[in-house]
């Protein structure tokens, strides 16, 4: 794990994410790229692209530079290689573009979650990044002084399409020295007899060289509740799952359990793009 991207808007939730990224970077000798997206009014963006030196733009940019420099001096980043990037772009698009341009291995983001109408109509940049990122995205909700992934729950249907992203799951579990709790959630709408579910999981696991793991089948009313309840049962440090990255009407009608978890889980959630 060489590069960790941490977007920041200087909020407390962004700081929670940066503190966790610092712990991971320190343990793995990784570099942190600290990114702030400076979204400007439409006319400002046009002026910037034409090369005009607008005092208003420079004022905001200088304020951000000052805040980033102060942030880079905090004690918990000492001894870690940290670079700063200010991007004049919409937050979601900029995060994805910077992650590709800098060949990052991992994105760590803060999120306060949302519920009800706010969740439906406003959405969040974190959700959009979870949906689109080609690299794993770790979402942090709360202050986590001692981040650990010793109990790592990975929920899946263990179908063939999960095999490729699962290689990243396994690699991260090895880095974190985690015990992988592999769990299939059985629901009334998608019920599988135990012997069928066990067979699917056994066939999937046989293709990977796993040692520190356990396999579980958990029954619940729906997938999201099942994951959250199982995570509580095993006192998980981290919840992981894959996302299809659906957009548009497909996303609206099919929903995304990964994005729901990002909104509703209190524990850290990590997502892997299928």
C-alpha positions in Angstrom: 0.0 0.0 0.0 2.0 3.0 -1.3 -0.5 5.9 -1.6 -3.6 6.7 0.4 -5.8 9.5 -0.8 -7.7 11.5 1.9 -10.1 14.2 0.6 -10.8 16.9 3.2 -13.2 19.7 3.6 -11.7 20.5 7.0 -14.8 19.2 8.8 -14.5 17.0 11.9 -15.6 13.9 9.9 -12.8 14.6 7.4 -10.4 14.8 10.4 -11.6 11.4 11.7 -10.7 9.9 8.3 -7.3 11.6 8.2 -6.5 10.3 11.7 -7.3 6.7 10.6 -5.4 7.2 7.3 -2.4 8.3 9.4 -2.5 5.1 11.5 -2.7 3.0 8.4 0.1 4.9 6.6 2.4 4.7 9.7 1.9 1.0 10.0 2.6 0.4 6.2 5.1 3.1 5.4 2.6 4.7 3.0 2.3 8.2 1.6 -0.8 10.3 2.2 -2.2 12.6 -0.5 -4.3 15.2 1.2 -6.8 16.6 -1.3 -9.1 19.6 -1.1 -11.6 20.3 -3.8 -12.1 24.0 -4.3 -15.5 24.3 -6.0 -15.9 27.8 -7.5 -19.0 29.6 -8.9 -19.6 28.8 -12.5 -18.2 32.1 -13.8 -15.1 31.7 -11.6 -14.4 28.3 -13.1 -14.7 29.7 -16.6 -12.4 32.6 -15.7 -9.8 30.2 -14.2 -9.8 28.0 -17.3 -9.1 31.0 -19.4 -6.1 31.9 -17.3 -7.4 35.0 -15.7 -5.9 35.9 -12.3 -9.0 36.8 -10.3 -8.4 38.1 -6.8 -11.5 36.3 -5.5 -10.2 33.0 -6.7 -6.7 33.7 -5.2 -8.2 34.7 -1.9 -10.0 31.3 -1.5 -7.0 29.4 -2.8 -4.7 31.1 -0.3 -7.1 30.4 2.6 -7.1 26.7 1.6 -3.3 26.6 1.3 -3.1 28.1 4.8 -5.5 25.5 6.2 -3.7 22.6 4.6 -0.4 23.8 5.8 -1.8 24.0 9.4 -3.3 20.5 9.0 0.0 19.0 7.8 1.7 20.2 11.0 -0.6 18.2 13.4 1.2 15.8 15.6 -0.5 12.6 14.3 1.0 13.2 10.8 4.6 13.7 12.0 7.0 11.2 10.4 4.5 10.4 7.5 5.1 11.6 4.0 2.2 13.9 3.2 1.6 15.8 0.0 -1.1 18.3 -0.6 -3.3 18.9 -3.7 -5.8 21.6 -4.3 -8.1 20.9 -7.3 -10.5 23.3 -8.9 -13.2 20.8 -9.8 -16.4 19.4 -8.4 -15.6 17.3 -5.4 -16.7 13.8 -6.6 -15.2 14.2 -10.1 -12.0 15.6 -8.7 -11.5 12.8 -6.1 -11.9 10.1 -8.8 -9.6 11.9 -11.2 -6.9 12.6 -8.6 -7.0 8.9 -7.5 -6.4 7.7 -11.0 -3.8 10.4 -11.8 -1.7 9.5 -8.7 -2.2 5.7 -8.9 -3.5 5.6 -5.3 -4.2 2.2 -3.7 -6.8 3.3 -1.2 -9.2 6.2 -0.5 -10.1 7.1 3.1 -13.1 9.4 3.5 -15.2 10.7 6.4 -19.0 10.7 6.3 -21.7 11.8 8.7 -24.3 9.7 6.8 -27.8 10.9 6.1 -31.3 9.7 6.5 -34.8 10.3 5.1 -35.4 13.0 2.6 -31.8 14.3 3.0 -30.5 10.9 2.0 -32.8 10.6 -1.0 -32.5 14.1 -2.5 -29.1 15.4 -1.5 -26.9 12.3 -1.5 -23.2 12.7 -0.6 -19.9 12.9 -2.3 -18.8 9.9 -0.3 -21.6 7.8 -1.7 -20.7 8.9 -5.3 -17.1 8.0 -4.7 -18.1 4.6 -3.2 -20.1 4.0 -6.4 -17.4 5.0 -8.9 -14.0 4.4 -7.4 -11.9 1.6 -8.9 -9.8 1.4 -5.7 -11.1 0.4 -2.3 -12.9 3.2 -0.3 -12.7 3.2 3.5 -15.5 5.3 5.1 -15.0 6.5 8.6 -17.9 7.8 10.7 -16.5 8.5 14.1 -13.3 9.3 16.0 -11.2 6.1 16.0 -8.1 6.6 18.1 -7.0 3.0 17.7 -8.1 1.8 14.3 -8.1 -2.0 13.9 -9.4 -4.4 11.4 -8.7 -7.5 13.4 -12.4 -8.6 13.0 -13.1 -7.9 9.3 -16.6 -8.9 8.2 -17.0 -9.4 4.4 -20.5 -9.9 3.2 -21.3 -11.2 -0.2 -23.3 -13.6 -2.3 -20.0 -15.2 -3.3 -20.9 -15.4 -7.0 -18.4 -15.6 -9.8 -18.3 -11.8 -10.3 -16.9 -11.4 -6.7 -13.8 -13.4 -7.4 -11.8 -10.6 -9.0 -12.5 -7.9 -6.3 -12.1 -10.5 -3.6 -8.3 -10.6 -4.4 -8.2 -7.0 -3.1 -10.2 -8.0 0.0 -7.7 -10.8 0.7 -4.8 -8.5 0.2 -6.1 -5.9 2.6 -7.0 -8.6 5.2 -3.4 -9.7 5.0 -2.1 -6.1 5.4 -4.4 -5.6 8.4 -3.6 -9.1 9.8 -7.3 -9.5 10.0 -9.6 -12.5 10.7 -12.0 -12.6 7.8 -15.6 -13.3 8.8 -17.1 -14.3 5.4 -20.9 -14.1 5.6 -23.7 -14.8 3.3 -27.0 -13.1 4.3 -30.1 -15.3 3.8 -33.3 -13.3 3.4 -36.9 -14.2 2.7 -36.7 -12.7 -0.7 -33.6 -14.6 -1.6 -33.6 -17.7 0.5 -31.2 -20.6 0.1 -31.2 -23.9 2.0 -28.2 -24.2 4.3 -26.6 -26.9 2.3 -26.8 -24.9 -0.9 -25.4 -21.7 0.8 -22.6 -23.7 2.4 -21.8 -25.3 -1.0 -21.6 -21.9 -2.7 -19.3 -20.5 0.0 -17.1 -23.6 0.0 -16.6 -23.6 -3.7 -15.7 -19.9 -3.6 -13.3 -20.2 -0.7 -11.5 -23.2 -2.3 -10.1 -20.9 -5.1 -8.2 -18.7 -2.6 -5.4 -19.5 -0.2 -7.2 -18.4 3.0 -6.1 -19.3 6.5 -7.3 -16.8 9.0 -11.1 -16.9 8.2 -14.4 -18.3 9.2 -17.6 -18.8 7.1 -21.1 -17.9 8.2 -24.7 -18.0 7.0 -26.9 -15.4 8.7 -30.7 -15.1 8.4 -32.4 -11.7 8.5 -35.2 -9.6 7.1 -33.0 -8.0 4.5 -29.3 -7.8 3.5 -28.5 -4.5 5.1 -30.0 -5.5 8.5 -28.3 -8.9 8.3 -24.9 -7.3 7.7 -25.3 -4.8 10.6 -26.7 -7.4 13.0 -24.0 -9.9 12.2 -21.3 -7.2 12.5 -22.7 -6.5 16.0 -22.7 -10.1 16.9 -19.0 -10.7 16.1 -18.1 -7.1 17.3 -16.6 -6.3 13.9 -13.9 -3.6 13.5 -14.6 -3.3 9.8 -17.4 -4.2 7.4 -16.6 -4.8 3.7 -18.6 -5.5 0.6 -18.6 -5.1 -3.1 -20.5 -2.6 -5.2 -21.6 -2.6 -8.8 -21.3 1.1 -9.2 -24.8 1.4 -10.7 -25.9 4.8 -11.9 -29.1 6.4 -13.2 -32.4 4.5 -13.2 -30.6 1.2 -12.6 -29.2 2.5 -9.4 -32.5 4.2 -8.4 -34.5 1.0 -8.7 -32.0 -1.6 -7.6 -30.5 0.5 -4.8 -27.1 -0.2 -3.4 -26.6 -2.0 -0.1 -23.0 -0.7 0.0 -24.2 2.9 -0.2 -26.9 2.2 2.4 -24.2 0.8 4.7 -22.1 3.9 4.2 -25.0 6.0 5.3 -26.3 3.8 8.2 -23.4 1.9 9.7 -21.6 3.3 12.7 -18.6 1.0 12.2 -16.0 1.7 9.4 -17.1 0.4 6.0 -14.8 -0.5 3.1 -16.1 -1.0 -0.4 -14.6 -2.8 -3.5 -15.8 -2.1 -7.0 -16.9 -5.2 -9.0 
